[in-house]
Every structure is written in structure tokens, then in C-alpha cells.
Amino acid sequence: MGDLMIHPILAFSALILSGALSGPASAWESRNWLDVFPVSDGRFEVVGRPGSGGPDFWCAAGDYAFRVLGAKGLERLYLVRPRGVSETT
């Protein structure tokens, strides 16, 4: 995307190493009120709100991985795609 661009919907995709399959294609709301959407094969996307920053995205990603995908405490999350236009919304 090049230069920094302000967009009403920013998101990043993450992948959990366990390879757990994603749930249904509807949004799941994290404890910090960001929406998380399954993408495919353990990949999911966190959609931010105005003012959301990196810690907000990682918190929502970890919350989803733990509560929905059943990730254990030592499993890692990897950023697959940086912030940008949403894939799912």
C-alpha cells in the first residue's frame, strides 16, 4: 500500500501454529471489542476501530486464538498480513 493511508476499516491477519480450523464466517467480538473473522485453516483477521493500535490488535488476536481456536499458552501467533484494507469486511 506504500504510504501511510487512513482507512475507516483497518485489519491484520494472523495465523496460529496449531493449524486449528476456523469457525463460521461471522464476526467474533474480543474482550477489547474488536471483531475477529475467520479466514481459512487457522488464519483469522482482526478488524480495528478508529484509534486501534498494535496492542489492541494483538490482544484481540490472542483472545480469539485462546478462546475460539483452543490455543495453549506456549503456541505462537504470526502476523501473515500487516494492517491494511480488510479481507473479510
C-alpha positions as CSV (number, residue, x, y, z in Angstrom):
1,M,0.0,0.0,0.0
2,G,3.0,2.3,0.1
3,D,2.5,5.5,2.1
4,L,0.5,5.6,5.3
5,M,-3.1,5.8,4.4
6,I,-6.0,6.4,6.8
7,H,-8.9,4.0,6.1
8,P,-12.1,3.5,8.1
9,I,-11.5,-0.3,8.4
10,L,-8.0,-1.5,9.2
11,A,-7.2,-5.1,9.9
12,F,-4.4,-7.6,10.1
13,S,-4.4,-11.3,9.5
14,A,-2.8,-13.8,11.9
15,L,-2.1,-17.5,11.8
16,I,-1.9,-19.8,14.8
17,L,0.6,-22.6,14.5
18,S,-1.7,-25.3,15.8
19,G,-3.4,-25.3,12.4
20,A,-6.8,-25.4,14.1
21,L,-9.7,-24.8,11.7
22,S,-11.6,-21.6,11.8
23,G,-15.2,-21.3,12.9
24,P,-18.1,-19.9,11.0
25,A,-17.6,-16.8,8.8
26,S,-19.4,-14.4,11.2
27,A,-17.6,-12.0,13.5
28,W,-16.5,-12.9,17.0
29,E,-16.1,-10.0,19.4
30,S,-12.9,-10.0,21.5
31,R,-12.8,-8.8,25.1
32,N,-11.5,-5.4,23.9
33,W,-14.5,-5.1,21.5
34,L,-12.6,-5.7,18.2
35,D,-14.2,-8.0,15.7
36,V,-12.3,-11.1,14.6
37,F,-13.3,-13.0,11.4
38,P,-12.1,-16.5,10.5
39,V,-10.3,-16.5,7.1
40,S,-9.2,-20.1,6.4
41,D,-7.2,-23.0,8.0
42,G,-6.3,-21.3,11.3
43,R,-6.0,-17.9,9.7
44,F,-8.1,-15.1,11.1
45,E,-8.4,-11.3,10.7
46,V,-8.8,-8.7,13.4
47,V,-10.7,-5.7,12.3
48,G,-9.9,-2.5,14.2
49,R,-11.9,0.5,15.1
50,P,-10.8,4.2,14.9
51,G,-7.9,4.7,17.3
52,S,-7.0,1.0,17.5
53,G,-3.3,0.4,17.7
54,G,-0.9,-2.6,17.7
55,P,-1.5,-3.7,21.2
56,D,-5.3,-3.7,20.6
57,F,-4.9,-6.0,17.6
58,W,-2.5,-8.4,19.3
59,C,-4.8,-8.6,22.4
60,A,-7.8,-9.4,20.2
61,A,-5.8,-12.0,18.2
62,G,-4.6,-13.7,21.4
63,D,-8.1,-13.7,22.9
64,Y,-9.5,-15.3,19.7
65,A,-6.7,-17.9,19.5
66,F,-7.1,-18.9,23.1
67,R,-10.9,-18.8,23.4
68,V,-12.1,-19.9,20.0
69,L,-9.3,-21.9,18.5
70,G,-8.2,-23.5,21.8
71,A,-4.5,-22.4,21.6
72,K,-2.3,-23.2,24.5
73,G,-0.2,-20.7,26.3
74,L,3.1,-21.6,24.5
75,E,1.7,-21.5,21.0
76,R,2.7,-18.6,18.8
77,L,0.8,-16.2,16.7
78,Y,2.3,-15.0,13.5
79,L,1.4,-11.9,11.5
80,V,0.5,-13.0,8.0
81,R,-0.5,-9.7,6.5
82,P,0.1,-6.2,8.0
83,R,-2.6,-3.6,8.7
84,G,-4.5,-2.7,5.6
85,V,-7.9,-2.9,3.9
86,S,-9.9,-5.8,5.4
87,E,-10.1,-9.1,3.6
88,T,-13.4,-10.1,5.2
89,T,-15.5,-6.9,5.6
